Amino acid sequence: MKNNSTELYSLIEVCTLCGNCNNTCPIFKIDLTEPESPRGRINLIKELMNGNVSDSWKLGKIMKSCLLCGNCNISCTKGVDFRKILIGYRSKSIFFKNLKKKNNIREKINGNIRKFTKFKNYQTDSDILLFPGYTVGRYYPEFIGRVIEIFNGIGLSVLVPDNLDNCQAYYKESGDMDGFEKALSINKEKLIKMSFDKMLCFSEKDVLIFKEDYDFNKIKISTLQEYLFLNYKYFRLNKNNINLYKKSAYHESLFEKNFINYSEDNKEFFNSNKIDLEIFHEDCCGSGINFEDNENGYSIALADRFIGKLNDNNIDNLIVSSPECYKWLSKFIPNRIVSPIEIFIN
């Protein structure tokens, strides 16, 4: 991948290699290896584009270990868009092209979703449009039916459109820009025909895509969990799923904190229910992105550190905001994590 992208190279040129970002990177903190730092990755991509290193399997693994959490973006005094640079590299890398799935999972996900939505093909308007996304659509479709029941219980209609491409964040973060552009085309064609006041997404990554890549200027777009937390007084809490007599905490993904601008107003929900917000507000659990083989050494090391802090603070229940984090942590502590959806009942 020689220097054949003027845009990507111009993004890299902004970096002065000062290293401020290194101190905020969860991966770099594990073993302090320079190539696994934001500065190291940018330098390697630059050398690759200059023809000084090859697009090897080893280089691809280094770039794959980046979680795209956004800590480096926030800490950079020069405004370097590390996330955009990494996605740009992944879209051109031979390593990432080999990672892409051969089978089309869109139909499988939509099949899962249909089981829980009772979708009506003629329905085109609603109070809320719900976008399930890749992780929920593939692994937790039952959450969709639960959310519809919660909102219907307070008189709000929910539309889950049929045949959307819910894999847009998966495509983008893995560098599959052909798949991503196709998903945008499919979704825009369907969504433009529908009427809704709000769009809620399970994943914070889909929120960012809808804000950046779609023209929904007048539609309020947020994560489902933010909407629930801000409007919690309209709902009843399911105290069977979150035992408030035990110590609980909340884990928000770094991606959500850095790109979606976590609302301070949400604190009212946590404070009123004696949930510790601060302990896990800025810790990375290692979930990374939705590659099927994301159980690399760095992700596991981050999970071990994260769970160690859980134990040190005697946390019984952990409310996990991000579907990706929920899926990842369920591998290690399945009986201690709770989705925001599971604590609300209509």
Summary of the structure (lengths in Angstrom):
residues: 346
radius of gyration: 20.3
end to end distance: 53.4
largest distance: 61.5
contacts: 1094
relative contact order: 0.11
helix: 51%
strand: 10%
